[in-house]
Amino acid sequence: QVQLVESGGGVVQPGGSLRLSCAASGRIFSIYTMDWYRQAPGNERGLVASITSSGSVNYADSVQGRFTISRDNAKKLMYLQMATLKPEDTAVYYCKANVQTFPWSSSRKDYWGQGTQVTVSS
């Protein structure tokens, strides 16, 4: 199967920076769109940023200009560089990947990581 593992979360002061990573492994033929989501206590999980396999990106309005999503297709890695962090960015951050498992089937499936906690607090 496919596994996604996030890393890089932690506690940071307002105005600080963090870089999250998401590593994909397992039975992977091709990875299409990859996304970062976040979920704060009491809130629904929401999209933070997306990146296609060709590098087209999209951001939520709340993080536009502060966060940068990127990926390394050869290494099956995705990153989220977060700058000028605010207390409202506090959440568990999840990565999601749309994966084609077998070359002989065009079927694709979404996989999720377990999440990494980001806490922005003074």
Backbone as XML, in Angstrom:
<?xml version="1.0"?>
<chain id="A" units="angstrom">
  <residue number="1" name="GLN">
    <atom name="N" x="0.822" y="-1.183" z="0.000"/>
    <atom name="CA" x="0.000" y="0.000" z="0.000"/>
    <atom name="C" x="0.865" y="1.245" z="0.000"/>
  </residue>
  <residue number="2" name="VAL">
    <atom name="N" x="0.219" y="2.388" z="0.266"/>
    <atom name="CA" x="0.910" y="3.680" z="0.230"/>
    <atom name="C" x="0.919" y="4.286" z="1.624"/>
  </residue>
  <residue number="3" name="GLN">
    <atom name="N" x="2.061" y="4.816" z="2.019"/>
    <atom name="CA" x="2.183" y="5.491" z="3.298"/>
    <atom name="C" x="2.648" y="6.929" z="3.083"/>
  </residue>
  <residue number="4" name="LEU">
    <atom name="N" x="2.052" y="7.836" z="3.862"/>
    <atom name="CA" x="2.470" y="9.232" z="3.886"/>
    <atom name="C" x="2.851" y="9.582" z="5.321"/>
  </residue>
  <residue number="5" name="VAL">
    <atom name="N" x="4.028" y="10.158" z="5.497"/>
    <atom name="CA" x="4.505" y="10.510" z="6.831"/>
    <atom name="C" x="4.895" y="11.984" z="6.842"/>
  </residue>
  <residue number="6" name="GLU">
    <atom name="N" x="4.234" y="12.745" z="7.726"/>
    <atom name="CA" x="4.559" y="14.159" z="7.893"/>
    <atom name="C" x="5.598" y="14.328" z="8.992"/>
  </residue>
  <residue number="7" name="SER">
    <atom name="N" x="6.387" y="15.384" z="8.885"/>
    <atom name="CA" x="7.363" y="15.723" z="9.920"/>
    <atom name="C" x="7.598" y="17.223" z="9.882"/>
  </residue>
  <residue number="8" name="GLY">
    <atom name="N" x="8.233" y="17.728" z="10.955"/>
    <atom name="CA" x="8.607" y="19.136" z="10.984"/>
    <atom name="C" x="7.733" y="20.020" z="11.850"/>
  </residue>
  <residue number="9" name="GLY">
    <atom name="N" x="6.689" y="19.460" z="12.427"/>
    <atom name="CA" x="5.838" y="20.262" z="13.290"/>
    <atom name="C" x="6.542" y="20.605" z="14.598"/>
  </residue>
  <residue number="10" name="GLY">
    <atom name="N" x="5.924" y="21.493" z="15.364"/>
    <atom name="CA" x="6.501" y="21.879" z="16.646"/>
    <atom name="C" x="5.844" y="23.126" z="17.181"/>
  </residue>
  <residue number="11" name="VAL">
    <atom name="N" x="6.504" y="23.710" z="18.169"/>
    <atom name="CA" x="6.021" y="24.941" z="18.794"/>
    <atom name="C" x="6.895" y="26.100" z="18.324"/>
  </residue>
  <residue number="12" name="VAL">
    <atom name="N" x="6.251" y="27.168" z="17.911"/>
    <atom name="CA" x="6.979" y="28.331" z="17.401"/>
    <atom name="C" x="6.271" y="29.594" z="17.871"/>
  </residue>
  <residue number="13" name="GLN">
    <atom name="N" x="7.031" y="30.653" z="18.052"/>
    <atom name="CA" x="6.443" y="31.924" z="18.470"/>
    <atom name="C" x="5.776" y="32.626" z="17.280"/>
  </residue>
  <residue number="14" name="PRO">
    <atom name="N" x="4.813" y="33.476" z="17.550"/>
    <atom name="CA" x="4.203" y="34.261" z="16.462"/>
    <atom name="C" x="5.280" y="35.027" z="15.692"/>
  </residue>
  <residue number="15" name="GLY">
    <atom name="N" x="5.117" y="34.996" z="14.361"/>
    <atom name="CA" x="6.109" y="35.611" z="13.501"/>
    <atom name="C" x="7.206" y="34.680" z="13.057"/>
  </residue>
  <residue number="16" name="GLY">
    <atom name="N" x="7.265" y="33.505" z="13.656"/>
    <atom name="CA" x="8.309" y="32.547" z="13.337"/>
    <atom name="C" x="8.009" y="31.725" z="12.097"/>
  </residue>
  <residue number="17" name="SER">
    <atom name="N" x="8.906" y="30.771" z="11.824"/>
    <atom name="CA" x="8.800" y="29.943" z="10.625"/>
    <atom name="C" x="8.964" y="28.472" z="10.976"/>
  </residue>
  <residue number="18" name="LEU">
    <atom name="N" x="8.378" y="27.627" z="10.148"/>
    <atom name="CA" x="8.548" y="26.173" z="10.223"/>
    <atom name="C" x="8.484" y="25.628" z="8.810"/>
  </residue>
  <residue number="19" name="ARG">
    <atom name="N" x="9.129" y="24.484" z="8.609"/>
    <atom name="CA" x="8.996" y="23.777" z="7.341"/>
    <atom name="C" x="8.504" y="22.363" z="7.607"/>
  </residue>
  <residue number="20" name="LEU">
    <atom name="N" x="7.366" y="22.037" z="7.037"/>
    <atom name="CA" x="6.816" y="20.696" z="7.135"/>
    <atom name="C" x="7.237" y="19.875" z="5.922"/>
  </residue>
  <residue number="21" name="SER">
    <atom name="N" x="7.416" y="18.589" z="6.152"/>
    <atom name="CA" x="7.735" y="17.661" z="5.070"/>
    <atom name="C" x="6.722" y="16.530" z="5.062"/>
  </residue>
  <residue number="22" name="CYS">
    <atom name="N" x="6.496" y="15.976" z="3.884"/>
    <atom name="CA" x="5.627" y="14.815" z="3.725"/>
    <atom name="C" x="6.350" y="13.831" z="2.811"/>
  </residue>
  <residue number="23" name="ALA">
    <atom name="N" x="6.603" y="12.634" z="3.321"/>
    <atom name="CA" x="7.312" y="11.620" z="2.552"/>
    <atom name="C" x="6.343" y="10.502" z="2.165"/>
  </residue>
  <residue number="24" name="ALA">
    <atom name="N" x="6.302" y="10.183" z="0.886"/>
    <atom name="CA" x="5.442" y="9.118" z="0.386"/>
    <atom name="C" x="6.278" y="7.881" z="0.093"/>
  </residue>
  <residue number="25" name="SER">
    <atom name="N" x="5.722" y="6.716" z="0.416"/>
    <atom name="CA" x="6.415" y="5.463" z="0.152"/>
    <atom name="C" x="5.397" y="4.364" z="-0.091"/>
  </residue>
  <residue number="26" name="GLY">
    <atom name="N" x="5.912" y="3.223" z="-0.576"/>
    <atom name="CA" x="5.038" y="2.084" z="-0.806"/>
    <atom name="C" x="4.832" y="1.814" z="-2.278"/>
  </residue>
  <residue number="27" name="ARG">
    <atom name="N" x="3.697" y="1.217" z="-2.592"/>
    <atom name="CA" x="3.372" y="0.827" z="-3.969"/>
    <atom name="C" x="2.863" y="2.045" z="-4.723"/>
  </residue>
  <residue number="28" name="ILE">
    <atom name="N" x="3.781" y="2.767" z="-5.346"/>
    <atom name="CA" x="3.462" y="4.019" z="-6.034"/>
    <atom name="C" x="3.966" y="3.966" z="-7.461"/>
  </residue>
  <residue number="29" name="PHE">
    <atom name="N" x="3.053" y="4.142" z="-8.436"/>
    <atom name="CA" x="3.478" y="4.292" z="-9.810"/>
    <atom name="C" x="3.621" y="5.768" z="-10.155"/>
  </residue>
  <residue number="30" name="SER">
    <atom name="N" x="2.650" y="6.565" z="-9.739"/>
    <atom name="CA" x="2.689" y="7.991" z="-10.013"/>
    <atom name="C" x="1.869" y="8.740" z="-8.961"/>
  </residue>
  <residue number="31" name="ILE">
    <atom name="N" x="2.367" y="9.917" z="-8.572"/>
    <atom name="CA" x="1.648" y="10.777" z="-7.644"/>
    <atom name="C" x="1.153" y="11.998" z="-8.397"/>
  </residue>
  <residue number="32" name="TYR">
    <atom name="N" x="-0.108" y="12.263" z="-8.307"/>
    <atom name="CA" x="-0.682" y="13.421" z="-8.974"/>
    <atom name="C" x="-0.730" y="14.587" z="-7.995"/>
  </residue>
  <residue number="33" name="THR">
    <atom name="N" x="-1.872" y="15.198" z="-7.794"/>
    <atom name="CA" x="-1.936" y="16.353" z="-6.899"/>
    <atom name="C" x="-1.628" y="15.956" z="-5.460"/>
  </residue>
  <residue number="34" name="MET">
    <atom name="N" x="-0.851" y="16.808" z="-4.802"/>
    <atom name="CA" x="-0.565" y="16.643" z="-3.370"/>
    <atom name="C" x="-1.065" y="17.900" z="-2.654"/>
  </residue>
  <residue number="35" name="ASP">
    <atom name="N" x="-1.551" y="17.702" z="-1.439"/>
    <atom name="CA" x="-2.167" y="18.799" z="-0.703"/>
    <atom name="C" x="-1.706" y="18.811" z="0.744"/>
  </residue>
  <residue number="36" name="TRP">
    <atom name="N" x="-1.772" y="19.987" z="1.333"/>
    <atom name="CA" x="-1.673" y="20.151" z="2.782"/>
    <atom name="C" x="-3.034" y="20.603" z="3.285"/>
  </residue>
  <residue number="37" name="TYR">
    <atom name="N" x="-3.512" y="19.942" z="4.308"/>
    <atom name="CA" x="-4.731" y="20.320" z="5.011"/>
    <atom name="C" x="-4.365" y="20.608" z="6.456"/>
  </residue>
  <residue number="38" name="ARG">
    <atom name="N" x="-5.261" y="21.276" z="7.167"/>
    <atom name="CA" x="-5.070" y="21.471" z="8.600"/>
    <atom name="C" x="-6.417" y="21.419" z="9.310"/>
  </residue>
  <residue number="39" name="GLN">
    <atom name="N" x="-6.319" y="21.025" z="10.579"/>
    <atom name="CA" x="-7.525" y="20.933" z="11.404"/>
    <atom name="C" x="-7.204" y="21.412" z="12.802"/>
  </residue>
  <residue number="40" name="ALA">
    <atom name="N" x="-7.887" y="22.471" z="13.225"/>
    <atom name="CA" x="-7.759" y="22.990" z="14.578"/>
    <atom name="C" x="-8.869" y="22.391" z="15.429"/>
  </residue>
  <residue number="41" name="PRO">
    <atom name="N" x="-8.691" y="22.329" z="16.742"/>
    <atom name="CA" x="-9.721" y="21.764" z="17.618"/>
    <atom name="C" x="-11.063" y="22.448" z="17.407"/>
  </residue>
  <residue number="42" name="GLY">
    <atom name="N" x="-12.102" y="21.640" z="17.218"/>
    <atom name="CA" x="-13.442" y="22.171" z="17.034"/>
    <atom name="C" x="-13.756" y="22.622" z="15.627"/>
  </residue>
  <residue number="43" name="ASN">
    <atom name="N" x="-12.773" y="22.538" z="14.745"/>
    <atom name="CA" x="-12.972" y="22.980" z="13.361"/>
    <atom name="C" x="-12.912" y="21.802" z="12.401"/>
  </residue>
  <residue number="44" name="GLU">
    <atom name="N" x="-13.469" y="22.011" z="11.225"/>
    <atom name="CA" x="-13.352" y="20.996" z="10.186"/>
    <atom name="C" x="-11.964" y="21.080" z="9.540"/>
  </residue>
  <residue number="45" name="ARG">
    <atom name="N" x="-11.565" y="19.961" z="8.949"/>
    <atom name="CA" x="-10.300" y="19.948" z="8.220"/>
    <atom name="C" x="-10.449" y="20.783" z="6.949"/>
  </residue>
  <residue number="46" name="GLY">
    <atom name="N" x="-9.502" y="21.667" z="6.709"/>
    <atom name="CA" x="-9.581" y="22.545" z="5.559"/>
    <atom name="C" x="-8.308" y="22.558" z="4.736"/>
  </residue>
  <residue number="47" name="LEU">
    <atom name="N" x="-8.463" y="22.835" z="3.453"/>
    <atom name="CA" x="-7.330" y="22.856" z="2.538"/>
    <atom name="C" x="-6.452" y="24.079" z="2.794"/>
  </residue>
  <residue number="48" name="VAL">
    <atom name="N" x="-5.152" y="23.845" z="2.864"/>
    <atom name="CA" x="-4.180" y="24.923" z="3.040"/>
    <atom name="C" x="-3.525" y="25.275" z="1.702"/>
  </residue>
  <residue number="49" name="ALA">
    <atom name="N" x="-3.036" y="24.235" z="1.016"/>
    <atom name="CA" x="-2.329" y="24.462" z="-0.248"/>
    <atom name="C" x="-2.316" y="23.174" z="-1.051"/>
  </residue>
  <residue number="50" name="SER">
    <atom name="N" x="-2.244" y="23.340" z="-2.386"/>
    <atom name="CA" x="-2.190" y="22.200" z="-3.294"/>
    <atom name="C" x="-1.087" y="22.415" z="-4.312"/>
  </residue>
  <residue number="51" name="ILE">
    <atom name="N" x="-0.542" y="21.301" z="-4.806"/>
    <atom name="CA" x="0.456" y="21.377" z="-5.872"/>
    <atom name="C" x="0.262" y="20.193" z="-6.805"/>
  </residue>
  <residue number="52" name="THR">
    <atom name="N" x="0.187" y="20.469" z="-8.099"/>
    <atom name="CA" x="0.038" y="19.398" z="-9.071"/>
    <atom name="C" x="1.404" y="18.788" z="-9.390"/>
  </residue>
  <residue number="53" name="SER">
    <atom name="N" x="1.394" y="17.707" z="-10.144"/>
    <atom name="CA" x="2.645" y="17.040" z="-10.490"/>
    <atom name="C" x="3.522" y="17.919" z="-11.384"/>
  </residue>
  <residue number="54" name="SER">
    <atom name="N" x="2.922" y="18.862" z="-12.078"/>
    <atom name="CA" x="3.686" y="19.778" z="-12.930"/>
    <atom name="C" x="4.093" y="21.050" z="-12.208"/>
  </residue>
  <residue number="55" name="GLY">
    <atom name="N" x="3.656" y="21.188" z="-10.949"/>
    <atom name="CA" x="4.108" y="22.312" z="-10.146"/>
    <atom name="C" x="3.142" y="23.473" z="-10.014"/>
  </residue>
  <residue number="56" name="SER">
    <atom name="N" x="1.941" y="23.360" z="-10.542"/>
    <atom name="CA" x="0.948" y="24.414" z="-10.353"/>
    <atom name="C" x="0.469" y="24.402" z="-8.913"/>
  </residue>
  <residue number="57" name="VAL">
    <atom name="N" x="0.368" y="25.590" z="-8.314"/>
    <atom name="CA" x="0.048" y="25.675" z="-6.889"/>
    <atom name="C" x="-1.210" y="26.491" z="-6.666"/>
  </residue>
  <residue number="58" name="ASN">
    <atom name="N" x="-1.800" y="26.241" z="-5.505"/>
    <atom name="CA" x="-3.002" y="26.956" z="-5.094"/>
    <atom name="C" x="-2.967" y="27.062" z="-3.580"/>
  </residue>
  <residue number="59" name="TYR">
    <atom name="N" x="-3.394" y="28.235" z="-3.052"/>
    <atom name="CA" x="-3.337" y="28.473" z="-1.616"/>
    <atom name="C" x="-4.679" y="28.949" z="-1.092"/>
  </residue>
  <residue number="60" name="ALA">
    <atom name="N" x="-4.952" y="28.623" z="0.162"/>
    <atom name="CA" x="-6.078" y="29.225" z="0.852"/>
    <atom name="C" x="-5.769" y="30.706" z="1.058"/>
  </residue>
  <residue number="61" name="ASP">
    <atom name="N" x="-6.813" y="31.531" z="1.048"/>
    <atom name="CA" x="-6.610" y="32.970" z="1.213"/>
    <atom name="C" x="-5.878" y="33.297" z="2.509"/>
  </residue>
  <residue number="62" name="SER">
    <atom name="N" x="-6.138" y="32.512" z="3.545"/>
    <atom name="CA" x="-5.574" y="32.803" z="4.859"/>
    <atom name="C" x="-4.059" y="32.614" z="4.933"/>
  </residue>
  <residue number="63" name="VAL">
    <atom name="N" x="-3.484" y="31.884" z="3.989"/>
    <atom name="CA" x="-2.037" y="31.631" z="4.026"/>
    <atom name="C" x="-1.314" y="32.200" z="2.815"/>
  </residue>
  <residue number="64" name="GLN">
    <atom name="N" x="-2.060" y="32.749" z="1.878"/>
    <atom name="CA" x="-1.458" y="33.313" z="0.668"/>
    <atom name="C" x="-0.407" y="34.353" z="1.030"/>
  </residue>
  <residue number="65" name="GLY">
    <atom name="N" x="0.777" y="34.211" z="0.454"/>
    <atom name="CA" x="1.850" y="35.157" z="0.721"/>
    <atom name="C" x="2.701" y="34.817" z="1.929"/>
  </residue>
  <residue number="66" name="ARG">
    <atom name="N" x="2.261" y="33.868" z="2.748"/>
    <atom name="CA" x="3.036" y="33.465" z="3.934"/>
    <atom name="C" x="3.554" y="32.036" z="3.827"/>
  </residue>
  <residue number="67" name="PHE">
    <atom name="N" x="2.803" y="31.178" z="3.176"/>
    <atom name="CA" x="3.173" y="29.770" z="3.041"/>
    <atom name="C" x="3.580" y="29.483" z="1.605"/>
  </residue>
  <residue number="68" name="THR">
    <atom name="N" x="4.524" y="28.539" z="1.452"/>
    <atom name="CA" x="4.967" y="28.107" z="0.129"/>
    <atom name="C" x="4.981" y="26.585" z="0.076"/>
  </residue>
  <residue number="69" name="ILE">
    <atom name="N" x="4.240" y="26.036" z="-0.891"/>
    <atom name="CA" x="4.209" y="24.594" z="-1.089"/>
    <atom name="C" x="5.160" y="24.221" z="-2.219"/>
  </residue>
  <residue number="70" name="SER">
    <atom name="N" x="5.839" y="23.088" z="-2.064"/>
    <atom name="CA" x="6.749" y="22.613" z="-3.101"/>
    <atom name="C" x="6.825" y="21.096" z="-3.023"/>
  </residue>
  <residue number="71" name="ARG">
    <atom name="N" x="7.418" y="20.479" z="-4.041"/>
    <atom name="CA" x="7.553" y="19.024" z="-4.048"/>
    <atom name="C" x="8.779" y="18.609" z="-4.842"/>
  </residue>
  <residue number="72" name="ASP">
    <atom name="N" x="9.272" y="17.430" z="-4.505"/>
    <atom name="CA" x="10.372" y="16.799" z="-5.220"/>
    <atom name="C" x="9.830" y="15.484" z="-5.744"/>
  </residue>
  <residue number="73" name="ASN">
    <atom name="N" x="9.466" y="15.455" z="-7.012"/>
    <atom name="CA" x="8.811" y="14.264" z="-7.566"/>
    <atom name="C" x="9.724" y="13.036" z="-7.528"/>
  </residue>
  <residue number="74" name="ALA">
    <atom name="N" x="10.990" y="13.238" z="-7.776"/>
    <atom name="CA" x="11.914" y="12.095" z="-7.812"/>
    <atom name="C" x="12.044" y="11.430" z="-6.445"/>
  </residue>
  <residue number="75" name="LYS">
    <atom name="N" x="11.995" y="12.243" z="-5.402"/>
    <atom name="CA" x="12.153" y="11.702" z="-4.039"/>
    <atom name="C" x="10.812" y="11.449" z="-3.368"/>
  </residue>
  <residue number="76" name="LYS">
    <atom name="N" x="9.709" y="11.768" z="-4.064"/>
    <atom name="CA" x="8.369" y="11.569" z="-3.499"/>
    <atom name="C" x="8.206" y="12.346" z="-2.185"/>
  </residue>
  <residue number="77" name="LEU">
    <atom name="N" x="8.634" y="13.602" z="-2.216"/>
    <atom name="CA" x="8.545" y="14.464" z="-1.049"/>
    <atom name="C" x="7.730" y="15.708" z="-1.380"/>
  </residue>
  <residue number="78" name="MET">
    <atom name="N" x="7.047" y="16.222" z="-0.352"/>
    <atom name="CA" x="6.342" y="17.483" z="-0.475"/>
    <atom name="C" x="6.685" y="18.319" z="0.750"/>
  </residue>
  <residue number="79" name="TYR">
    <atom name="N" x="6.718" y="19.633" z="0.581"/>
    <atom name="CA" x="7.090" y="20.532" z="1.660"/>
    <atom name="C" x="6.051" y="21.644" z="1.811"/>
  </residue>
  <residue number="80" name="LEU">
    <atom name="N" x="6.014" y="22.197" z="3.006"/>
    <atom name="CA" x="5.238" y="23.405" z="3.245"/>
    <atom name="C" x="6.108" y="24.327" z="4.086"/>
  </residue>
  <residue number="81" name="GLN">
    <atom name="N" x="6.618" y="25.373" z="3.455"/>
    <atom name="CA" x="7.400" y="26.386" z="4.162"/>
    <atom name="C" x="6.425" y="27.418" z="4.702"/>
  </residue>
  <residue number="82" name="MET">
    <atom name="N" x="6.407" y="27.555" z="6.020"/>
    <atom name="CA" x="5.467" y="28.461" z="6.667"/>
    <atom name="C" x="6.240" y="29.603" z="7.313"/>
  </residue>
  <residue number="83" name="ALA">
    <atom name="N" x="5.858" y="30.818" z="6.985"/>
    <atom name="CA" x="6.515" y="31.995" z="7.522"/>
    <atom name="C" x="5.475" y="32.923" z="8.134"/>
  </residue>
  <residue number="84" name="THR">
    <atom name="N" x="5.962" y="33.857" z="8.934"/>
    <atom name="CA" x="5.086" y="34.836" z="9.592"/>
    <atom name="C" x="3.894" y="34.129" z="10.233"/>
  </residue>
  <residue number="85" name="LEU">
    <atom name="N" x="4.194" y="33.109" z="11.005"/>
    <atom name="CA" x="3.136" y="32.298" z="11.596"/>
    <atom name="C" x="2.336" y="33.087" z="12.620"/>
  </residue>
  <residue number="86" name="LYS">
    <atom name="N" x="1.045" y="32.761" z="12.682"/>
    <atom name="CA" x="0.097" y="33.420" z="13.574"/>
    <atom name="C" x="-0.521" y="32.372" z="14.500"/>
  </residue>
  <residue number="87" name="PRO">
    <atom name="N" x="-1.022" y="32.793" z="15.655"/>
    <atom name="CA" x="-1.675" y="31.823" z="16.549"/>
    <atom name="C" x="-2.798" y="31.065" z="15.859"/>
  </residue>
  <residue number="88" name="GLU">
    <atom name="N" x="-3.473" y="31.681" z="14.935"/>
    <atom name="CA" x="-4.568" y="31.006" z="14.241"/>
    <atom name="C" x="-4.098" y="29.948" z="13.246"/>
  </residue>
  <residue number="89" name="ASP">
    <atom name="N" x="-2.796" y="29.850" z="13.045"/>
    <atom name="CA" x="-2.252" y="28.767" z="12.225"/>
    <atom name="C" x="-2.087" y="27.477" z="13.034"/>
  </residue>
  <residue number="90" name="THR">
    <atom name="N" x="-2.309" y="27.555" z="14.335"/>
    <atom name="CA" x="-2.193" y="26.380" z="15.187"/>
    <atom name="C" x="-3.199" y="25.319" z="14.766"/>
  </residue>
  <residue number="91" name="ALA">
    <atom name="N" x="-2.698" y="24.121" z="14.486"/>
    <atom name="CA" x="-3.554" y="23.034" z="14.005"/>
    <atom name="C" x="-2.699" y="21.787" z="13.811"/>
  </residue>
  <residue number="92" name="VAL">
    <atom name="N" x="-3.378" y="20.683" z="13.561"/>
    <atom name="CA" x="-2.696" y="19.498" z="13.057"/>
    <atom name="C" x="-2.691" y="19.601" z="11.533"/>
  </residue>
  <residue number="93" name="TYR">
    <atom name="N" x="-1.514" y="19.450" z="10.968"/>
    <atom name="CA" x="-1.353" y="19.571" z="9.519"/>
    <atom name="C" x="-1.215" y="18.178" z="8.917"/>
  </residue>
  <residue number="94" name="TYR">
    <atom name="N" x="-1.999" y="17.923" z="7.869"/>
    <atom name="CA" x="-2.029" y="16.628" z="7.205"/>
    <atom name="C" x="-1.623" y="16.781" z="5.741"/>
  </residue>
  <residue number="95" name="CYS">
    <atom name="N" x="-0.917" y="15.789" z="5.235"/>
    <atom name="CA" x="-0.677" y="15.767" z="3.796"/>
    <atom name="C" x="-1.578" y="14.725" z="3.153"/>
  </residue>
  <residue number="96" name="LYS">
    <atom name="N" x="-1.940" y="15.000" z="1.922"/>
    <atom name="CA" x="-2.777" y="14.098" z="1.122"/>
    <atom name="C" x="-2.169" y="13.975" z="-0.258"/>
  </residue>
  <residue number="97" name="ALA">
    <atom name="N" x="-2.217" y="12.782" z="-0.799"/>
    <atom name="CA" x="-1.667" y="12.551" z="-2.136"/>
    <atom name="C" x="-2.642" y="11.719" z="-2.954"/>
  </residue>
  <residue number="98" name="ASN">
    <atom name="N" x="-2.787" y="12.081" z="-4.211"/>
    <atom name="CA" x="-3.608" y="11.328" z="-5.153"/>
    <atom name="C" x="-2.664" y="10.426" z="-5.937"/>
  </residue>
  <residue number="99" name="VAL">
    <atom name="N" x="-2.814" y="9.109" z="-5.750"/>
    <atom name="CA" x="-1.797" y="8.163" z="-6.205"/>
    <atom name="C" x="-2.368" y="7.141" z="-7.173"/>
  </residue>
  <residue number="100" name="GLN">
    <atom name="N" x="-1.619" y="6.903" z="-8.243"/>
    <atom name="CA" x="-1.876" y="5.772" z="-9.127"/>
    <atom name="C" x="-0.928" y="4.672" z="-8.709"/>
  </residue>
  <residue number="101" name="THR">
    <atom name="N" x="-1.479" y="3.544" z="-8.318"/>
    <atom name="CA" x="-0.671" y="2.484" z="-7.743"/>
    <atom name="C" x="-0.029" y="1.587" z="-8.804"/>
  </residue>
  <residue number="102" name="PHE">
    <atom name="N" x="-0.779" y="1.231" z="-9.836"/>
    <atom name="CA" x="-0.299" y="0.280" z="-10.831"/>
    <atom name="C" x="-0.237" y="0.934" z="-12.211"/>
  </residue>
  <residue number="103" name="PRO">
    <atom name="N" x="0.784" y="0.650" z="-13.005"/>
    <atom name="CA" x="0.889" y="1.266" z="-14.334"/>
    <atom name="C" x="-0.167" y="0.780" z="-15.306"/>
  </residue>
  <residue number="104" name="TRP">
    <atom name="N" x="-0.740" y="-0.422" z="-15.086"/>
    <atom name="CA" x="-1.708" y="-0.965" z="-16.014"/>
    <atom name="C" x="-3.134" y="-0.549" z="-15.693"/>
  </residue>
  <residue number="105" name="SER">
    <atom name="N" x="-3.304" y="0.246" z="-14.644"/>
    <atom name="CA" x="-4.633" y="0.725" z="-14.270"/>
    <atom name="C" x="-4.582" y="2.219" z="-14.028"/>
  </residue>
  <residue number="106" name="SER">
    <atom name="N" x="-5.524" y="2.940" z="-14.636"/>
    <atom name="CA" x="-5.564" y="4.390" z="-14.440"/>
    <atom name="C" x="-6.250" y="4.781" z="-13.149"/>
  </residue>
  <residue number="107" name="SER">
    <atom name="N" x="-6.699" y="3.799" z="-12.391"/>
    <atom name="CA" x="-7.395" y="4.071" z="-11.133"/>
    <atom name="C" x="-6.482" y="4.795" z="-10.162"/>
  </residue>
  <residue number="108" name="ARG">
    <atom name="N" x="-7.002" y="5.814" z="-9.491"/>
    <atom name="CA" x="-6.242" y="6.588" z="-8.518"/>
    <atom name="C" x="-7.023" y="6.655" z="-7.211"/>
  </residue>
  <residue number="109" name="LYS">
    <atom name="N" x="-6.273" y="6.869" z="-6.141"/>
    <atom name="CA" x="-6.881" y="6.906" z="-4.813"/>
    <atom name="C" x="-6.177" y="7.957" z="-3.974"/>
  </residue>
  <residue number="110" name="ASP">
    <atom name="N" x="-6.935" y="8.600" z="-3.080"/>
    <atom name="CA" x="-6.345" y="9.550" z="-2.142"/>
    <atom name="C" x="-5.851" y="8.840" z="-0.891"/>
  </residue>
  <residue number="111" name="TYR">
    <atom name="N" x="-4.652" y="9.213" z="-0.468"/>
    <atom name="CA" x="-4.071" y="8.703" z="0.772"/>
    <atom name="C" x="-3.744" y="9.882" z="1.681"/>
  </residue>
  <residue number="112" name="TRP">
    <atom name="N" x="-3.855" y="9.629" z="2.991"/>
    <atom name="CA" x="-3.613" y="10.657" z="3.999"/>
    <atom name="C" x="-2.497" y="10.227" z="4.941"/>
  </residue>
  <residue number="113" name="GLY">
    <atom name="N" x="-1.762" y="11.237" z="5.433"/>
    <atom name="CA" x="-0.821" y="10.986" z="6.505"/>
    <atom name="C" x="-1.517" y="11.083" z="7.852"/>
  </residue>
  <residue number="114" name="GLN">
    <atom name="N" x="-0.740" y="10.846" z="8.913"/>
    <atom name="CA" x="-1.299" y="10.855" z="10.270"/>
    <atom name="C" x="-1.326" y="12.242" z="10.885"/>
  </residue>
  <residue number="115" name="GLY">
    <atom name="N" x="-0.622" y="13.186" z="10.297"/>
    <atom name="CA" x="-0.648" y="14.553" z="10.786"/>
    <atom name="C" x="0.528" y="14.912" z="11.672"/>
  </residue>
  <residue number="116" name="THR">
    <atom name="N" x="0.844" y="16.205" z="11.702"/>
    <atom name="CA" x="1.880" y="16.737" z="12.574"/>
    <atom name="C" x="1.361" y="18.021" z="13.207"/>
  </residue>
  <residue number="117" name="GLN">
    <atom name="N" x="1.593" y="18.164" z="14.507"/>
    <atom name="CA" x="1.045" y="19.300" z="15.248"/>
    <atom name="C" x="1.917" y="20.532" z="15.060"/>
  </residue>
  <residue number="118" name="VAL">
    <atom name="N" x="1.271" y="21.649" z="14.749"/>
    <atom name="CA" x="1.933" y="22.952" z="14.706"/>
    <atom name="C" x="1.234" y="23.854" z="15.725"/>
  </residue>
  <residue number="119" name="THR">
    <atom name="N" x="2.017" y="24.379" z="16.644"/>
    <atom name="CA" x="1.485" y="25.264" z="17.675"/>
    <atom name="C" x="2.218" y="26.593" z="17.609"/>
  </residue>
  <residue number="120" name="VAL">
    <atom name="N" x="1.447" y="27.659" z="17.442"/>
    <atom name="CA" x="2.026" y="29.004" z="17.382"/>
    <atom name="C" x="1.587" y="29.743" z="18.645"/>
  </residue>
  <residue number="121" name="SER">
    <atom name="N" x="2.535" y="29.979" z="19.516"/>
    <atom name="CA" x="2.201" y="30.560" z="20.808"/>
    <atom name="C" x="3.414" y="31.262" z="21.393"/>
  </residue>
  <residue number="122" name="SER">
    <atom name="N" x="3.152" y="32.352" z="22.110"/>
    <atom name="CA" x="4.230" y="33.046" z="22.805"/>
    <atom name="C" x="4.348" y="32.543" z="24.244"/>
  </residue>
</chain>
